[in-house]
Structure formats: structure tokens, C-alpha cells
Amino acid sequence: MDKGAATDDVKPGAAAGKKSRRRPTFLNAHARLRLFTGRADPAGRDEQYEKFYLILVEASPAAADFTVYEVGNPTTPIPMEKGLDDLLQITAERNPDFYEFYNGKLVKAS
């Protein structure tokens, strides 16, 4: 999502100074997507994922900056590396005949 989604909490067309606010898109997305994260068992609900992330992006032609959040926790950003490591670890746990997660890397099981 664009970084502005975290602060777009004024209703379009609201008169200046009028208290016509809503929750930012970023917070609404966390609330709506929470249902789709946290699957503990691969045999669980098909529409649910083990982990789900929202990323706020500020991009320009010269550079890009991003902040990663685990869905359901909009106040605590995490490093991108942690999100990727979590996903790789889950992949290894779910497929132990094929993969191991060793020293921060997904490797073929021996």
C-alpha cells in the first residue's frame, strides 16, 4: 500500500475544520485481513495463510522506502528480513522431507 494509506483518515469532501473522520485504509486493511492470517495447520482453512503482511511503500523515481507489518499488528513494524525468515521457516516446517531452515537459509534436506 502507499504510505499515505496510514493517514488517509479524513472523509473525501469533508468541510475544513469539520470532524468527519474515518479509520485510515491501513487500519481497515488490518481489521479486514486478520481473518486470513494465523493458520496453524496446513489442513486448516484453505482461505487462510500462515502469515500475512502489509507493506507501506513510499516510492519516487530516485528511491523507495518501505515498512513491513504483520497483519493484525499495525503498530509494530518488523524488518523485511524477519518476515522472509518466518515464511522460509514455515516452509521448512511444513515440508521436512524437502527443506531445512539452517543459518537463515532454506536448504534442501539431506
C-alpha positions, -999 to +999 in steps of 0.1 A: +000+000+000+011+036-005+024+052+027-005+076+026-029+048+035-017+051+071-030+087+073-059+090+049-085+092+077-104+123+065-136+116+045-135+130+010-155+161+006-154+170+043-155+207+050-124+222+065-125+220+103-155+197+103-150+165+124-157+140+097-131+113+101-129+076+095-102+050+102-072+050+078-072+025+050-041+009+065-060+001+098-091-010+079-070-034+059-055-049+091-090-054+105-104-070+074-074-092+066-069-105+101-093-134+092-068-146+066-037-150+088-026-173+115-033-208+100-016-232+124-021-264+104-017-269+067-050-288+068-067-257+082-089-233+063-079-230+026-085-193+025-062-187+054-024-182+053+002-189+080+015-153+079+001-123+061+019-089+058+010-054+048+038-032+035+036+006+033+056+020+004+069+055-003+084+055-038+098+081-060+118+078-093+150+081-072+143+059-043+119+037-024+113+032+013+090+006+028+078-005+063+065-041+069+037-050+093+023-084+102-014-083+096-032-078+129-004-057+144-005-023+128+016-006+155+048-027+154+069-027+122+091-056+115+123-059+094+116-074+060+142-100+068+122-112+097+091-116+076+110-135+050+128-157+076+094-165+092+080-176+058+110-197+050+110-214+084+073-223+080+081-237+045+108-259+061+085-270+089+057-279+065+079-297+041+106-315+063+112-342+037+124-315+012+137-285+032+156-274+063+159-239+075+196-235+086+215-204+095+188-181+079+187-201+047+162-225+032+182-256+020+174-289+005+170-316+031+198-341+031 
